[in-house]
Amino acid sequence: MTSPLSWFSTGMELARLGMDMQFVIAERLNRLARGDAAAGVEALRMVTEKTLALGEVNARLMKAAAAGRLDAVGPEIVALYGRKVRANRKRLTR
């Protein structure tokens, strides 16, 4: 069983993820609206990243299900998406 403190931590990570996602979405829409070659590159990158992230999440879920630990995989998935979104935010602010 997980402690209430771990759920609080996960909730805070989700809040941070939500704020970072808003920035990334806005910046990507801005870049896509330009319609130049860089917009095409960003669109391709966006689809590729999402596909790869989904594959990673599915692999983690399958591993957790096989081990009977589905209750513990949620924070791990939130952390995975958080790292990816923060990396995109950092890249898009350069």
VENJOKA-V162400 format. One record per backbone hydrogen bond with DSSP energy under -1.0 kcal/mol. CO is the residue of the C=O (numbers start at 0). NH is the residue of the N-H. If there is no record, write none. Layout:
BEGIN
co = [CO/CO]
nh = [NH/NH]
END
This chain:
BEGIN
co = [2/3/4/5/6/7/8/9/10/11/12/13/14/15/16/17/18/19/20/21/22/23/24/25/26/27/28/35/36/37/38/39/40/41/42/43/44/45/46/47/48/49/50/51/52/53/54/55/56/57/58/59/60/61/62/63/68/72/73/74/75/76/77/78/79/80/81/82/83/84/85/86/87/88]
nh = [6/7/8/9/10/11/12/13/14/15/16/17/18/19/20/21/22/23/24/25/26/27/28/29/30/31/32/39/40/41/42/43/44/45/46/47/48/49/50/51/52/53/54/55/56/57/58/59/60/61/62/63/64/65/66/68/71/76/77/78/79/80/81/82/83/84/85/86/87/88/89/90/91/92]
END
